[in-house]
Amino acid sequence: MSTSDSTPGTEQELRVGIVGCGGIARSHGRAYAGNPRARIVAAHDVDPAATKKFAEEFDTAAADSLADLAAHGVQLASVCTPPGSHTATTVALLELGISVLLEKPPAVTLAELDVIAEAEAASTGSVYVVFQHRHGSGAKRAHRLLAEGALGAPQIAVCETLWYRPESYFDPAWRGNWAGEGGGPTLGHAIHQIDLMLHLLGNWSTVDAKASRIARPVEFEDVATASVALESGAVASVVTSLLSPREVSRIRVDTTGGTLEVNHLYGYSDADWSWFPLPDAGTLAANGVDPGTARGDSTAAGTGLDVWQASAGTDLPSNHAAQIDELVDDLLAGRRHATTLTSTRPTMEFVTGLYASALEGTTIARGDLTPDSAFYCRLDGGHPADRVSARFTLS
Ligand SMILES: NC(=O)c1ccc[n+]([C@@H]2O[C@H](COP(=O)([O-])OP(=O)(O)OC[C@H]3O[C@@H](n4cnc5c(N)ncnc54)[C@H](O)[C@@H]3O)[C@@H](O)[C@H]2O)c1
């Protein structure tokens, strides 16, 4: 397919560019290629060999700059570059009037996030953020039913990212340090489950965190634990590790009506979700439990099982295609896609708050993270490296 013409996209087809042609760009490429209403018209990487390889693989034009990408009539660009380059790349695309689908983490600081938001306000383009786990059918059901109160009121949640990364994972020079990664696994890995938890349960209000470097040759944490208060009055425990041989990504929410859980690794399907409704009064009584004290005040208890099962539809796994298909439909219909800079800012605020709490040894409220905070401009708060290192080292 020749992609060198500059025919503008029509209502029926979105003209897409890819910026950064490494690992995750392939997931974007496959998702657009599988969507009959999208066409990848050009790709660009700072490494010309990477551009060429991707262009051949996806039968598209190799662009030698962002301006060249724009010349191909790109309407939406997927930014798949390393986190430290997200801001400059996204701002440049917005200045060219191109909308952006920005890989996670959208930026490495709240200050950068606000720079992107300012550029978006001045552009005809818009910015959307990749958090694909918001877009699978399980999360959509859970989000809707929790918002409606059909599963009862959330009281306590557990959010786990227990992954394993051997020492060799940190061999590339940009890994394992603040300069290269912007932050540790809380920013780079756990952010997916943290985002999903906040998406399901609403915003957070305070965080008390401990981050430690136990085993890996990194400047930041390789494990972290956090105790979180949510605005709803519920509480949550967030646990992150790169030292866990049996890996799991898990969110569990105990409500007044039952237990909702998703248990997966890098993406879920419907079968990875479960709903355990609070047993009915008869069952509780048969087990010697006083139903009056055990049932709580849920109006959903006893009916939740039906509500969850009744909400089942087509199983849509939480991969890049789930979000990209929705985004393409939204843009072609002139709708704003839901996963925006604004709707994902609480997640970046949480990551920032976790580092601030761990490094300052104090409770951090979301309202503390103003531009006056040292953590607004740097996730390490601008502390000297030896102080950060000492704080993360177990004595
Ligand atoms: N959503 C997910 O599940 C998921 C999974 C993995 C990675 N990611 C994210 O995707 C992004 C890229 O990660 P990756 O694993 O593909 O990295 P990668 O190193 O495999 O690829 C990055 C590519 O970007 C190119 N690049 C660097 N700076 C550039 C610039 N300024 N302009 C154009 N190209 C540039 C590099 O040459 C490289 O080819 C990161 O933000 C990462 O966090 C998301």
The ligand as a Gaussian input file, in Angstrom:
#p B3LYP/6-31G(d) Opt

LIG

0 1
 N        0.887000       0.276000      27.938000
 C        1.724000      -0.722000      28.176000
 O        1.332000      -1.820000      28.561000
 C        3.192000      -0.500000      27.958000
 C        4.072000      -1.595000      27.919000
 C        5.421000      -1.346000      27.674000
 C        5.887000      -0.037000      27.513000
 N        4.989000       1.003000      27.606000
 C        5.446000       2.398000      27.454000
 O        5.768000       2.635000      26.082000
 C        6.835000       3.582000      25.980000
 C        7.959000       2.991000      25.130000
 O        8.398000       1.794000      25.731000
 P        9.102000       0.645000      24.855000
 O        9.221000      -0.519000      25.753000
 O        8.431000       0.495000      23.548000
 O       10.552000       1.293000      24.653000
 P       11.628000       0.916000      23.512000
 O       12.943000       1.329000      24.073000
 O       11.436000      -0.499000      23.062000
 O       11.239000       1.859000      22.270000
 C       11.329000       3.251000      22.306000
 C       11.689000       3.754000      20.913000
 O       11.587000       5.181000      20.919000
 C       12.673000       5.716000      20.153000
 N       12.863000       7.102000      20.582000
 C       13.511000       7.570000      21.689000
 N       13.394000       8.914000      21.767000
 C       12.678000       9.301000      20.684000
 C       12.212000      10.547000      20.219000
 N       12.447000      11.680000      20.899000
 N       11.514000      10.592000      19.047000
 C       11.266000       9.445000      18.331000
 N       11.683000       8.234000      18.744000
 C       12.351000       8.150000      19.912000
 C       13.825000       4.786000      20.449000
 O       14.828000       4.879000      19.457000
 C       13.116000       3.426000      20.481000
 O       13.090000       2.827000      19.198000
 C        7.223000       3.931000      27.413000
 O        6.554000       5.092000      27.825000
 C        6.714000       2.736000      28.215000
 O        6.405000       3.043000      29.568000
 C        3.672000       0.787000      27.803000

